[in-house]
């Protein structure tokens, strides 16, 4: 009887162990994604790289996983892995601007100027978006090519539909950095025409000695 009772207790403990194992929560794909996003948001880039790496291994065609891995790897300095992942993400989602921005930055950090400018120019020429030309202008300035930068800014302003002051503010900033203050003021006055209540535009105009208000002449105004 004693032996039977001991056997019963042992079997009971074993069964409880199995139940405990069965009820222990598994790390699901959803949980893994949440942990990866949290690590990225908290700037724990090494953790994010590891977690996104697990996702990429499971789902290589998942552009979000590739992008997360590429972005986090860029911050940890693993530039080759970062570029490969971002190139995959960009192929899967070519219209995603955030992916393009990070891919360009990785190319710049790798000092691959030929690859960088070929990528940016191809993107700018394939799309009718002034921001792409301004990005090309930005990197042209960063690599000490102000002539190309100015040409890109002018191209961007031709393409822009004057729907937002932000594009013209960026063009003004680039022109100021190139020492082209006349163009900078024209771009700022255009920005003011688009969004006269924009306080940033107003402050930038005042920095050039212009007073925002109804009397501020339009760039193409004969007055």
N, C-alpha and C positions, 0 to 999 in steps of 0.2 A: 504494500500500500504506500509505504513511504517513497519507494522508488517511483511508483506511478505518479504520485503527487509532484515529485521533483521533475519528472519528465513533463508533466502538464505545465508546470511553471516555466520550464525552459522553452517549451513550444510557444507558450503565451508571450514570452519576451521576444522570441524570434519574430512572431507575427506582428507584434507592436513595432519592431524595428522595420519590417517591411512596410507597414502602414506609414511610419514616419518618413521613410524614403519616398513613398509614393506621394505624400502630401507636401513635400519640400518644393517650394516654387522654383521652376526652372527659369534660366535666363532666356527670355524670349527675344525675338528680333525687335519687337517694339521696345522692350526694355533697353536693349543694346543701343538702339537709335537714340532713345532719350538720354542715356548716359553719355553718349558721344556728343550730342548737342549741348548738354549741360557743361561738359568739360570744355568745349569750344567757347561757349558763352562766358565761362569763368576764367578763360585764358589759361587753362591747364592743357597746354598744347601737346605735351608728351602723352598724357592720358588720352586726349582726343585722337591723336595719331594712332595709338594702339587700338582704340575702340573702332575707329573708322576703318582701320586695317582689317579687323575681323569682318566688318560688313562687306568690304571690297572682296575679300576672299570668298565670301558666300554669294555675293551678288555683284559680279564684275560689270554688269550692264546697268547698274543703278547709278544714275548720274549724281544723285545727292551724296551717295557714299563716296564716289570718286572725288567729288568736289570737296567734301569734308576732309578726306584724307589728304588731298593735295594742298588745301589751305593750311591744315595743321602742320603738315610736313614742311611747308615753307617757313613757318615760324620756328620750327626746331632745327632748321638749317639743312634738312635732307632735300636738297634742291633737285637732284635727279629724279627721286621718287615723286616729289611734288609735281614736277613738270609733266612726268608721264601720266599721273592721275588727272591733272588738270587738262591735258590734251585730250584724254578720253572723255572727260566731262564736257569739254567744249564741243567735241565731235557729236556727242549725244544731245547737247543743248546749245547749238551755236548762237542762238539769240540771247542767251543769258549774259547780261553785261557784267555781273559780278565775277563770273568765271573768267571772262576775257580780261578783266582788270587784274585778277590774281595771276593769270598765266603770263600776261605782259610783265608784271613785276618780277616773277621768277626768272624770265628771260633776261631782264635787266640785271638781276642779282647774279646771274651766271655770266654776265658780260657778253652775252650772245647778241651783239648789236644787229648783225645781219638778220638773224632769226626774228628778233624783236620788231625791227622796222618792216620786214616783209609781212609779218603777221598783222601788224597794225595797219599798214597801207592796204593790204588785201581786204581787211575788215572794213576799212573806211570806204574804199571804192565799191564794195559790194552792197553797202547799206546807205540809205539816204538819211543819215543821222549826224548832225553837226558835232555831237559829243565825241564821236570817233575821231574826227579830224582834230578836235581840241586835245584829245588824249595823245595823238601823234605829235602835235605841237609841243605838248608838255615833255614828252620824252626827247624830242629834238633839242629842246632847251637844256634838259638834264645832261645831254651828251654834247653840249656846246656846238649846236648847229642852229644859230638864231635865224639864218636866212630860210631854212626849211620850216622852222617854227612859224615865222611870219606868214609864209605861203599857206601853211595849214590853217592858221587862224583866219586868213582871208577866205579860204575855201569854206570853212565852217560857217562864216557869216553869210556867204552866198546861199548856202543850203538852208540855214535856219529860217523858220517861218515866223519868227518874232512872237512866239506863243508864250515864252517864259523869259523872265529877266535873268535867270541863272546862267544861261548860256552866254549872254552878253557880259555879265559880271566876270565870268571865267576868261572870256576873251580880253576884257580890260586888264585883268590881273596879269595875263601873259604878256600883253603889250607893255605894261608898266615894267615888267621884268626885263623886257628887251630894250627899254628906254624910249619906246615909241609913245610918248605921252599924248600926242595929237590923236592917234587912233584910240588910245585908252579913253580919252574924254568923249569921243564920238560913241564908243560902245557904251559908256556909262549913261550918256544922255539918251541913247536908244533904250537902255534898260529902264530908265526913268519914264520914258514914254509908254513902255509896256506896263510897268507897275509903279505908278507915281507914289503909292503909299508904302513902298518897300523901304524900310528904315536903313537897311544896309546900303542900298543904292544911294539914298540921301546922304549918308555919312561919307561914302566914297566921293560923291560929287563935291561935298564941302571940303574934302581933303585936297581937291584940285582948285579950290577957290570959287566954285560955282554954287549959287544959292538955289536950292530946289524951290519950285513954285510955278505959278501960271506963266510967269514971264520968261521961264527957261526955254530958249528957242530949241526947236527940233533940229537934229543934225542936218536935215535937208531943207530947213526953212531959210529962205533968202535973208530973213532978218538976222 
